[in-house]
Amino acid sequence: MLAQKLAVVTGAARGIGLAVARQLAAAGCTVLMVGRVAEAIENAAGQLREKGHDVLPHVADVTDASAVAALAARLRREFGRADILVNNAGVLLEPKDFALPQAASVFVVDPDVVAATHACNALAPLRLIQAITPLMRENGWGRIVNVSSSLGQLSEMGGCWPGYRMSKAALNALTRLTAKELEGSPIKVNSVCPGWCRTDMGGKDAARSADEGARGIVWAALLPDDGPSGGFFRDGQAIDW
Ligand SMILES: NC(=O)c1ccc[n+]([C@@H]2O[C@H](COP(=O)([O-])OP(=O)(O)OC[C@H]3O[C@@H](n4cnc5c(N)ncnc54)[C@H](OP(=O)(O)O)[C@@H]3O)[C@@H](O)[C@H]2O)c1
């Protein structure tokens, strides 16, 4: 079944997105790897192609509406389908010294930074869902994975990093309301927390590799037809919102 699936992975030039692209390709998907820097995404795709994976680079800044429209147009023109969308591209624009959280206190963070964080982490996934879900509907199958974070859990909400935390809470809300509107359809949408991973964002002290973090995302991208929709998961296990 998976041999013909076309997966779109945003932020695929490095970190967790690159690991997700590799794992989905290894599972038999064709993967369109989306990145905003041409050289970086072409290099990343080239490395996976050398290993025999069926991947292609696509240059797009996901916060740019016209770039997202061009991505959807390419999917329709070149493939006539899009089966899996992994909204992985994300930013943490606030000071991220985890030993000095007060530098990212709600009382000092620039609201413009909060807005820019939302543009990438919450509004871009909304735009991508709007652009790509029509292709899923046409082909009668779809899986959307919003890559979220425990820092967006309302049940566990701590202080500091308001831009990042609020953007991931908003992304989780997007998962819930999209799932509600897709109820009864063959398209599933879930939020996944990859855990704390060793990437540029997570830093070198994180407990998990990018590959380990990617596994739970790939699980949600390949859910069977009786799998869940509208949930929040880590390692395939439901977690609190
Ligand atoms: N690492 C962790 O511990 C952790 C934990 C929980 C959740 N997450 C989430 O996991 C996802 C991946 O994180 P990561 O750790 O792999 O981060 P990362 O190493 O910083 O990589 C982020 C990726 O997103 C891309 N990106 C950022 N803004 C973009 C834009 N406007 N358009 C297109 N691509 C853009 C980056 O592209 P450029 O190379 O062009 O910058 C990069 O490829 C994020 O959503 C993050 O919030 C990470």
The ligand as a Tripos MOL2 file, in Angstrom:
@<TRIPOS>MOLECULE
LIG
   48    52     1     0     0
SMALL
NO_CHARGES

@<TRIPOS>ATOM
      1 N1         14.3480   19.2270   19.1660 N.am      1 LIG1
      2 C1         13.4750   19.0600   20.1500 C.2       1 LIG1
      3 O1         13.8360   18.7310   21.2780 O.2       1 LIG1
      4 C2         11.9980   19.2580   19.8810 C.ar      1 LIG1
      5 C3         11.1040   18.9400   20.9220 C.ar      1 LIG1
      6 C4          9.7400   19.0910   20.7020 C.ar      1 LIG1
      7 C5          9.2820   19.5290   19.4650 C.ar      1 LIG1
      8 N2         10.1740   19.8420   18.4750 N.ar      1 LIG1
      9 C6          9.6250   20.3030   17.1910 C.3       1 LIG1
     10 O2         10.1290   19.4610   16.1650 O.3       1 LIG1
     11 C7         10.1960   20.2000   14.9240 C.3       1 LIG1
     12 C8         11.5860   20.0640   14.3350 C.3       1 LIG1
     13 O3         12.5030   20.6010   15.2800 O.3       1 LIG1
     14 P1         14.0820   20.3460   15.2030 P.3       1 LIG1
     15 O4         14.5230   20.0890   16.5820 O.co2     1 LIG1
     16 O5         14.4240   19.4010   14.1310 O.co2     1 LIG1
     17 O6         14.5420   21.8430   14.8410 O.3       1 LIG1
     18 P2         15.7240   22.3870   13.9340 P.3       1 LIG1
     19 O7         16.8580   21.4740   13.9700 O.co2     1 LIG1
     20 O8         15.9080   23.7980   14.3600 O.co2     1 LIG1
     21 O9         15.0840   22.3380   12.4650 O.3       1 LIG1
     22 C9         13.9700   23.1230   12.1590 C.3       1 LIG1
     23 C10        13.6800   22.9960   10.6880 C.3       1 LIG1
     24 O10        12.5600   23.8340   10.3780 O.3       1 LIG1
     25 C11        12.9050   24.5970    9.2320 C.3       1 LIG1
     26 N3         12.1910   25.8610    9.1620 N.ar      1 LIG1
     27 C12        12.1270   26.8180   10.1110 C.ar      1 LIG1
     28 N4         11.4120   27.8340    9.6490 N.ar      1 LIG1
     29 C13        11.0040   27.5260    8.3960 C.ar      1 LIG1
     30 C14        10.2400   28.1750    7.4120 C.ar      1 LIG1
     31 N5          9.7310   29.3880    7.6190 N.pl3     1 LIG1
     32 N6         10.0120   27.5390    6.2330 N.ar      1 LIG1
     33 C15        10.5230   26.3080    6.0090 C.ar      1 LIG1
     34 N7         11.2710   25.6400    6.8990 N.ar      1 LIG1
     35 C16        11.5160   26.2580    8.0710 C.ar      1 LIG1
     36 C17        14.3960   24.8300    9.3580 C.3       1 LIG1
     37 O11        14.8930   25.2160    8.1130 O.3       1 LIG1
     38 P3         16.2390   26.1170    7.9630 P.3       1 LIG1
     39 O12        17.3470   25.0950    7.8890 O.co2     1 LIG1
     40 O13        16.0350   26.8680    6.7120 O.co2     1 LIG1
     41 O14        16.3370   26.9760    9.1910 O.co2     1 LIG1
     42 C18        14.8490   23.4510    9.8150 C.3       1 LIG1
     43 O15        14.9780   22.5800    8.7250 O.3       1 LIG1
     44 C19         9.8220   21.6420   15.2840 C.3       1 LIG1
     45 O16         8.4630   21.8640   14.9830 O.3       1 LIG1
     46 C20        10.0300   21.7020   16.7920 C.3       1 LIG1
     47 O17         9.2430   22.6900   17.4090 O.3       1 LIG1
     48 C21        11.5150   19.7140   18.6590 C.ar      1 LIG1
@<TRIPOS>BOND
     1     1     2 1
     2     2     3 2
     3     2     4 1
     4     4     5 ar
     5     4    48 ar
     6     5     6 ar
     7     6     7 ar
     8     7     8 ar
     9     8     9 1
    10     8    48 ar
    11     9    10 1
    12     9    46 1
    13    10    11 1
    14    11    12 1
    15    11    44 1
    16    12    13 1
    17    13    14 1
    18    14    15 2
    19    14    16 1
    20    14    17 1
    21    17    18 1
    22    18    19 2
    23    18    20 1
    24    18    21 1
    25    21    22 1
    26    22    23 1
    27    23    24 1
    28    23    42 1
    29    24    25 1
    30    25    26 1
    31    25    36 1
    32    26    27 ar
    33    26    35 ar
    34    27    28 ar
    35    28    29 ar
    36    29    30 ar
    37    29    35 ar
    38    30    31 1
    39    30    32 ar
    40    32    33 ar
    41    33    34 ar
    42    34    35 ar
    43    36    37 1
    44    36    42 1
    45    37    38 1
    46    38    39 2
    47    38    40 1
    48    38    41 1
    49    42    43 1
    50    44    45 1
    51    44    46 1
    52    46    47 1
@<TRIPOS>SUBSTRUCTURE
     1 LIG1         1 GROUP 0 **** ****
